[in-house]
Amino acid sequence: MNIDIISIFPDYFAPLELSLIGRARALGLLTIDLHDLRTWTHDVHRTVDDTPYGGGPGMVMRPEPWGEALDAVVADGGTTRIVVPTPTGRPFTQAMAHDLAREPHLVFACGRYEGIDQRVLDHAATTAAVSEVSLGDYVLFGGEVAALAIIEAITRLLPGTVGNAASLVEESHAAGLLEGPGYTKPSTWRGLAVPEVLRSGDHGRIARWRRDQALLRTARQRPDLLAALPESALDRHDMACLRGAGFQLSAPDVAE
C-alpha cells in the first residue's frame, strides 16, 4: 500500500517510523510520503488560509494550494482514495478500516482551522474517490491526530504486519463485540487472582468464558453494538448469559 499525507505540520507524523508501522515500512509492506502543504503556496508568507465567505469566526483553508497538492499526489487511473479527517465525516469503524486496507493508494488531506474549502473536495471527487471520515463526536485542532489513528488501524490489517494473524480475529470489533479482559503472569497480584478457568487447561471452557466476557463487556459499555448484532449472531447460551447478568434482550429466534 502507498500512503501520501498532506499537512501543514508534516513533523506531526514522526511516530510513523516507530513500532509495527515502522516495521511494515521497512519490510516494504507500506510506503508513506509526507508533504508540506505550504510547498504549493506562491506568496512570501506561504499563506494557506483566509477568512470565510459569509462571515463568521475562524479561517478556511484556501483552495489553490490544496488543488495543486492533490494534482501532484493523486495517481492517474482512478486508483487513489482521498481520506479527509473531519468531524463532519462518517464515523470511522473497524469495517471501514478493512475497506481502506484494501486500497492500493490512500491520500490523507489533513485540514486545519475551520476546514478545507468545500470546492477542493468537490473537484477532487471528479477524479478520485473521496472519503470524509470522523474519528468521533468531538473536534480537534486538525486532521493529523485522526490520520495517525486511521493509518495505524489500517496498517495492522495489512498481511505480514502483525506476527500472529489470529490476533486480528480475536479482538474488539472483529465480530461486532468488544474483546474480554486479558491476564498474564503472575497468577496472583496484589491479592487479585487470575480467573480459575484460564488456568484450567480446558480449552472449551476457556473459549466459552471469553465469549461470555465479551458479551458482558459489550452489554455494559457499548449496548449499541450488541443491539446492532443480527439475531443469528447470538446463540441460546449467549442469551442466557446476558439475561443472567440482568440484560434484557428481545431476540425470539436465536441460533442453537
ZAMARFI-940659 format. One record per residue: residue in three letters; x negated, y negated, z of N, C-alpha, C in turn. Coordinates in steps of 0.1 Angstrom, whole numbers, padded with zeros to 4 digits, always signed. Atoms other than C-alpha are relative to their C-alpha. Last residue first. Layout:
% ZAMARFI-940659
AlaXYZXYZXYZ...
This chain:
% ZAMARFI-940659
Glu+0002-0010-0011+0287+0231+0187-0014+0001+0004Ala+0006-0012+0005+0291+0198+0168-0002+0010+0012Val+0014+0000-0002+0316+0173+0181-0006+0014-0005Asp+0006-0010+0007+0351+0165+0171-0015-0001+0001Pro-0007-0013+0000+0371+0146+0196-0006+0011-0007Ala+0004-0007+0012+0345+0120+0202+0007+0013+0000Ser-0011-0007+0007+0356+0094+0227-0005+0006-0013Leu+0000+0001+0015+0329+0085+0251+0012+0007-0006Gln-0012-0005+0007+0329+0078+0288-0001-0003-0015Phe-0002+0008+0012+0295+0075+0305+0012+0006-0007Gly-0010+0010-0001+0297+0087+0341+0002-0008-0012Ala+0007+0011-0005+0265+0108+0342+0009-0013+0001Gly+0004-0004-0013+0285+0140+0338-0007-0012+0007Arg-0012+0001-0008+0302+0124+0308-0004+0003+0015Leu-0004+0014-0001+0269+0118+0291+0011-0001+0010Cys+0011+0007-0007+0255+0153+0298+0004-0014+0002Ala-0001-0003-0015+0288+0169+0289-0010-0007+0008Met-0011+0007-0006+0288+0150+0256+0002+0003+0014Asp+0003+0015-0001+0253+0161+0248+0012-0007+0006His+0009+0002-0011+0261+0197+0257-0003-0015+0001Arg-0008+0000-0013+0291+0196+0234-0008-0002+0012Asp-0006-0013-0002+0270+0185+0204+0007+0000+0014Leu-0001-0004-0014+0263+0149+0194+0007+0014+0001Ala+0013+0001-0006+0251+0139+0159+0000+0005+0015Ser+0008-0012+0002+0282+0152+0142-0014+0000+0006Glu-0005-0011-0010+0302+0124+0158-0008+0013-0002Pro-0011-0007+0005+0281+0098+0138+0004+0011+0010Leu+0003-0014+0005+0259+0077+0160+0012+0006-0006Ala+0002-0001+0015+0268+0040+0161-0003+0014-0005Ala-0013+0001+0007+0282+0042+0196-0001+0001-0015Leu-0007-0012-0003+0249+0055+0210+0014+0000-0008Leu+0006-0011+0009+0230+0027+0193+0008+0013+0002Asp-0004+0002+0014+0254+0001+0208-0006+0010-0009Pro-0012-0007+0003+0250+0017+0242+0005-0003-0014Arg-0005+0004+0013+0214+0005+0242+0013+0007-0004Gln+0007+0012+0005+0200+0004+0277+0005-0004-0014Arg+0002+0011-0010+0221+0028+0298-0004-0013-0007Ala-0013+0004-0005+0235+0050+0270-0001-0011+0010Thr-0007+0008+0011+0202+0051+0252+0013-0005+0005Arg+0007+0013+0001+0184+0061+0285+0007-0008-0011Leu-0003+0009-0011+0210+0088+0291-0007-0013-0001Leu-0014+0004+0000+0208+0103+0256+0003-0010+0011Ala-0002+0009+0011+0170+0103+0256+0014-0005-0001Gln+0006+0013-0004+0169+0119+0290+0001-0011-0011Asp-0009+0006-0010+0193+0146+0279-0005-0013+0004Arg-0012+0005+0008+0172+0153+0247+0010-0007+0010Arg+0004+0012+0008+0141+0155+0268+0011-0006-0008Trp+0002+0011-0010+0157+0179+0293-0004-0013-0008Arg-0013+0004-0004+0169+0201+0264-0001-0012+0010Ala-0007+0006+0012+0135+0203+0248+0013-0006+0004Ile+0006+0013+0002+0119+0210+0282+0007-0007-0011Arg-0004+0009-0010+0144+0238+0289-0006-0014-0001Gly-0014+0003+0002+0137+0254+0256+0006-0009+0010His-0001+0010+0011+0099+0250+0260+0015-0003-0003Asp-0012-0005+0007+0099+0268+0294+0003-0011-0011Gly+0004-0008+0012+0063+0260+0305+0011+0006-0008Ser-0005-0014-0001+0077+0249+0339-0005+0009-0011Arg+0011-0009-0004+0056+0218+0344+0004+0015-0001Leu+0011+0003+0009+0080+0195+0324-0012+0009+0003Val-0003-0007+0013+0110+0211+0342-0012-0002-0010Glu+0004-0014+0000+0095+0202+0376+0002+0006-0014Pro-0011-0009+0000+0098+0164+0369-0004+0015-0002Val-0005-0003+0014+0064+0148+0375+0012+0009+0001Ala+0004-0013+0007+0061+0139+0412+0005+0000-0015Leu-0010-0003+0010+0061+0105+0429-0005+0011-0009Gly-0012-0007-0005+0043+0102+0462+0011+0003-0010Arg-0007+0009-0010+0018+0077+0450+0013+0006+0005Trp+0007+0013-0001+0010+0100+0420+0008-0009+0009Thr-0006+0008-0010+0019+0137+0418-0009-0013+0001Ser-0014-0005-0001+0013+0159+0387+0007-0008+0011Pro-0002-0012-0009-0018+0139+0379+0014+0003+0002Lys+0007-0004-0012-0017+0140+0349-0003-0013+0008Thr+0013-0006+0002+0008+0128+0323-0006+0003+0013Tyr+0008-0002-0011+0045+0117+0320-0014+0007-0004Gly+0012-0008+0002+0068+0103+0294-0008+0001+0013Pro+0013+0004-0007+0103+0089+0297-0011+0010-0002Gly+0000-0002-0014+0130+0095+0270-0013-0003+0007Glu+0008-0011-0005+0129+0081+0235+0000+0001+0015Leu+0012+0004-0007+0157+0058+0225-0007+0013+0005Leu+0000+0000-0015+0183+0074+0202-0013-0006+0004Gly-0011+0008-0005+0192+0070+0165+0000-0002+0015Ala-0013-0007+0003+0171+0099+0153+0012-0008+0006Ala+0002-0009+0011+0137+0081+0148+0013+0008-0003His-0007+0005+0013+0150+0051+0169-0002+0010-0011Ser-0012+0008+0000+0126+0059+0198+0004-0004-0014Glu+0002+0013-0006+0101+0087+0191+0013-0008+0000Glu-0004-0001-0014+0099+0124+0184-0002-0014+0006Val-0013-0006+0000+0097+0122+0146+0006-0001+0014Leu-0009+0009+0007+0068+0098+0143+0014+0005+0000Ser-0003+0011-0010+0049+0118+0170+0009-0010-0006Ala-0012-0004-0008+0051+0148+0147+0004-0011+0009Ala-0012+0005+0007+0027+0131+0123+0013+0003+0008Asn-0010-0011-0001-0001+0137+0147+0013-0006-0005Gly+0006-0014+0001-0031+0116+0135+0010+0011+0001Val-0002-0006-0013-0011+0084+0127-0005+0015+0000Thr+0004+0010-0010-0024+0066+0097+0001+0005+0014Gly+0014+0001-0004-0025+0095+0073-0004-0010+0010Pro+0006-0013-0003+0009+0090+0057-0015-0001+0002Leu+0008-0004+0011+0020+0054+0061-0007+0013+0002Leu-0008-0009+0008+0047+0052+0088-0008+0005-0013Arg-0001-0012-0007+0025+0035+0114+0006+0011-0008Thr+0013-0007+0002+0016+0009+0088+0001+0013+0008Ile+0001-0006+0013+0053-0002+0086-0013+0009-0001Ala-0010-0010+0001+0058-0009+0123-0001+0008-0014Glu+0003-0011-0009+0025-0027+0125+0010+0012-0001Ile+0011-0007+0007+0033-0048+0094-0004+0012+0009Ile-0006-0008+0011+0067-0057+0110-0011+0008-0007Ala-0008-0012-0005+0051-0067+0143+0006+0008-0012Leu+0009-0010-0007+0024-0088+0127+0008+0012+0004Ala+0007-0007+0011+0049-0105+0103-0009+0011+0006Ala-0009-0010+0006+0071-0114+0133-0007+0008-0011Val-0002-0010-0010+0042-0131+0151+0009+0011-0006Glu+0012-0008-0002+0033-0150+0119+0002+0012+0010Gly-0002-0014+0003+0067-0162+0110-0011+0009+0002Gly+0001-0003+0014+0067-0195+0128+0001+0015-0002Phe+0006+0012+0007+0072-0213+0161-0001+0003-0015Leu+0014+0001-0003+0096-0185+0173-0005-0013-0007Val+0007+0008+0009+0134-0185+0175-0015-0001+0004Tyr+0007+0011-0007+0156-0158+0191-0009-0007-0011Asp-0009+0012-0002+0181-0132+0181-0007-0010+0008Gly-0009-0001-0011+0155-0106+0169+0008-0013+0001Leu+0006-0009-0010+0127-0098+0144+0010+0001+0012Ser+0001+0005-0013+0147-0113+0116-0005+0010+0010Val-0001-0009-0011+0141-0104+0080-0002-0007+0013Glu+0001+0009-0011+0147-0122+0047+0003+0008+0012Ser-0007-0004-0013+0140-0097+0020-0003-0010+0011Val+0002+0008-0012+0132-0109-0015+0008+0005+0011Ala-0009-0002-0010+0128-0086-0046-0003-0008+0012Ala+0003-0010-0010+0108-0102-0073+0011+0002+0010Thr+0012-0008+0005+0110-0124-0104-0004+0012+0009Thr-0002-0002+0014+0144-0142-0101-0011+0009-0006Ala-0009-0011+0002+0143-0138-0063+0003+0003-0015Ala+0007-0012-0001+0113-0161-0062+0008+0013-0002His+0008-0002+0012+0134-0189-0075-0008+0013+0000Asp-0009-0002+0011+0160-0186-0048-0008+0002-0013Leu-0005-0014-0001+0133-0181-0021+0010+0003-0012Val+0011-0009+0002+0115-0213-0032+0005+0015+0000Arg+0002-0002+0015+0147-0232-0037-0012+0009-0002Gln-0008-0011+0005+0155-0227+0000-0002+0003-0015Asp-0010+0005+0009+0127-0250+0011+0007+0012-0007Ile+0005+0002+0013+0107-0229+0037+0012-0006-0008Gly+0000-0010+0010+0115-0230+0074-0004-0005-0014Glu-0014-0004+0002+0124-0256+0100+0002+0010-0011Tyr-0009+0011-0001+0088-0258+0112+0015+0005-0001Arg+0002+0008-0012+0068-0228+0099+0011-0011+0001Gly-0004+0014-0001+0072-0202+0072-0003-0006+0014Cys-0002+0005-0014+0053-0170+0069+0003-0014+0000Ala+0000+0014+0001+0057-0155+0034+0004-0006+0013Phe-0006+0007-0011+0047-0119+0036-0001-0015-0001Val+0006+0014-0003+0040-0103+0003+0008-0006+0011Leu-0008+0009-0008+0045-0065+0000-0007-0013+0001His+0006+0013-0002+0032-0042-0027+0010-0009+0008Pro+0014+0001+0003+0037-0005-0032-0007-0013+0003Glu+0003+0010+0010+0070-0003-0013-0015+0000-0003Arg+0000-0006+0013+0078+0029+0005-0004-0009-0011Ala+0012-0008+0001+0068+0015+0039-0001+0007-0013Leu+0011+0008+0004+0094-0012+0034-0013+0008-0002Asp-0002+0005+0013+0122+0013+0034-0012-0008-0005His+0002-0011+0010+0108+0031+0064+0002-0004-0014Ala+0015-0002+0000+0105-0002+0083-0003+0012-0010Met+0006+0010+0009+0141-0010+0073-0015+0002-0001Ala-0004-0004+0014+0153+0023+0089-0006-0010-0010Gln+0009-0011+0004+0132+0014+0120+0004+0004-0014Thr-0003-0013-0006+0152-0019+0122-0011+0010-0004Phe+0010-0010+0003+0146-0056+0115+0003+0013+0008Pro+0008-0006-0011+0177-0076+0118-0009+0011-0004Arg-0005-0013-0005+0187-0093+0085-0008+0005+0012Gly+0000-0011+0008+0175-0129+0082+0007+0012+0006Thr-0012-0001+0008+0184-0162+0097+0001+0013-0008Pro-0012-0004-0009+0158-0159+0124+0013+0000-0007Thr-0009+0012-0003+0132-0159+0096+0011+0005+0010Pro-0005-0001-0014+0104-0135+0085+0007-0013+0004Val+0000+0013-0006+0103-0137+0047+0005+0002+0015Val-0007-0001-0013+0093-0104+0030-0002-0014+0007Ile+0003+0011-0008+0086-0106-0007+0008+0001+0013Arg-0011+0004-0009+0088-0072-0024-0005-0012+0009Thr+0002+0007-0012+0065-0067-0054+0013-0002+0008Thr+0004-0010-0010+0066-0041-0081-0003-0006+0013Gly-0010-0004-0010+0087-0061-0105-0004+0010+0011Gly-0007-0013+0002+0064-0059-0135+0010+0004+0011Asp-0009-0001+0011+0040-0087-0126+0006+0014+0000Ala+0004-0008+0011+0025-0089-0091+0010+0000-0011Val-0011-0010+0004+0033-0117-0068-0005+0007-0012Val+0002-0013-0006+0000-0133-0055+0011+0010-0003Ala+0014-0005+0000-0007-0164-0076+0000+0015+0005Asp+0004-0003+0014+0029-0173-0085-0013+0007-0001Leu-0007-0012+0004+0038-0169-0048-0003+0003-0015Ala+0006-0012-0007+0011-0194-0039+0007+0013-0004Glu+0013-0003+0006+0021-0219-0066-0006+0012+0007Gly-0002-0005+0014+0057-0219-0056-0013+0005-0006Trp-0005-0013-0001+0048-0222-0019+0002+0006-0014Pro+0010-0010-0004+0026-0251-0025+0005+0014+0000Glu+0011-0001+0009+0053-0269-0045-0011+0009+0004Pro-0001-0011+0009+0084-0260-0024-0013+0001-0009Arg-0002+0005+0014+0076-0282+0006+0000+0012-0010Met+0012-0002+0008+0080-0267+0041+0003-0003-0015Val-0003-0011+0009+0109-0284+0060-0013+0002-0009Met+0006+0001+0014+0103-0307+0089+0003+0013-0007Gly+0010-0010+0006+0121-0312+0122-0004-0003-0014Pro+0014-0001-0006+0152-0331+0132-0008+0010-0007Gly+0002-0010-0010+0181-0341+0109-0014+0002+0006Gly+0003+0004-0014+0186-0359+0077-0001+0011+0010Gly-0012+0000-0008+0204-0349+0046-0002-0004+0014Tyr-0011+0007+0006+0172-0339+0028+0013+0001+0009Pro-0011-0007+0007+0147-0327+0053+0010-0009-0007Thr-0013+0002-0007+0115-0345+0061+0011+0007-0008Asp-0006+0013+0001+0083-0331+0046+0013+0000+0007Asp-0014+0002-0005+0060-0301+0048+0004-0015-0002Val-0008-0011+0003+0028-0286+0033+0015-0002+0004Thr-0014+0000-0006+0005-0315+0031+0008+0012-0005Arg-0004-0014+0002-0032-0309+0023+0014+0002+0006His-0005-0005-0014-0040-0344+0037+0004+0014+0000Val+0011+0000-0009-0061-0353+0006+0004+0005+0014Asp+0002+0014-0005-0034-0342-0018-0011+0001+0011His+0008+0008+0009-0033-0311-0040-0002-0015+0004Thr-0004+0014-0002-0019-0283-0019-0010-0008-0009Trp-0008+0004+0012-0023-0246-0031+0006-0014+0002Thr+0008-0002+0012-0051-0237-0008+0007-0006-0012Arg+0006+0013+0004-0030-0251+0020-0009+0000-0012Leu-0009+0008+0009-0010-0219+0020-0006-0013-0005Asp-0003+0013-0006-0041-0201+0034+0009-0008-0009His+0001+0012+0008-0041-0165+0020+0005-0012+0008Leu-0006+0011-0006-0048-0132+0037-0002-0013-0008Asp+0007+0012+0004-0053-0100+0018+0007-0012+0006Ile-0007+0013-0005-0044-0067+0034-0009-0012-0004Thr+0008+0012+0002-0052-0033+0018+0008-0012+0005Leu-0006+0013+0000-0038-0001+0032-0010-0011-0003Leu-0015-0002+0001-0045+0036+0030+0007-0013-0001Gly-0006+0003+0013-0081+0029+0021+0015+0002-0002Leu-0002-0012+0007-0096+0047+0051+0006-0002-0014Ala+0013-0006+0003-0110+0015+0065+0001+0013-0008Arg+0007+0008+0010-0076-0002+0061-0014+0006-0004Ala-0006-0002+0013-0059+0026+0079-0006-0008-0011Arg+0004-0013+0005-0085+0024+0107+0007+0003-0014Gly+0014+0001+0005-0080-0013+0111-0005+0013-0006Ile-0001+0008+0013-0042-0007+0113-0014-0002-0006Leu-0004-0009+0011-0049+0021+0138+0002-0007-0013Ser-0008-0012-0003-0068-0002+0163+0003+0008-0013Leu+0002-0008-0012-0081-0036+0152+0008+0013-0001Glu+0013-0007+0002-0087-0055+0119-0002+0011+0011Leu-0002-0010+0010-0050-0065+0118-0013+0007-0003Pro-0003-0013-0006-0056-0083+0151+0001+0011-0010Ala+0012-0007-0003-0073-0112+0131+0003+0014+0007Phe-0001-0014+0003-0039-0121+0117-0013+0008+0003Tyr-0010-0007-0008-0034-0155+0133-0001+0015-0001Asp+0008-0006-0011-0066-0166+0115+0009+0007+0010Pro+0005-0014+0004-0044-0170+0084-0008+0006+0012Phe+0009-0005-0010-0027-0200+0100-0004+0014-0002Ile+0009+0012-0002-0010-0220+0072-0010+0004+0012Ser-0003+0007-0012+0004-0186+0061-0009-0013+0001Ile+0002+0014+0002+0006-0163+0031+0004-0008+0012Ile-0006+0008-0010+0001-0126+0037-0004-0015-0003Asp+0005+0013+0000-0006-0101+0009+0008-0008+0010Ile-0007+0010-0007-0001-0064+0015-0007-0014-0002Asn+0007+0013+0000-0011-0036-0007+0009-0010+0006Met-0008+0012+0000+0000+0000+0000-0009-0012+0000
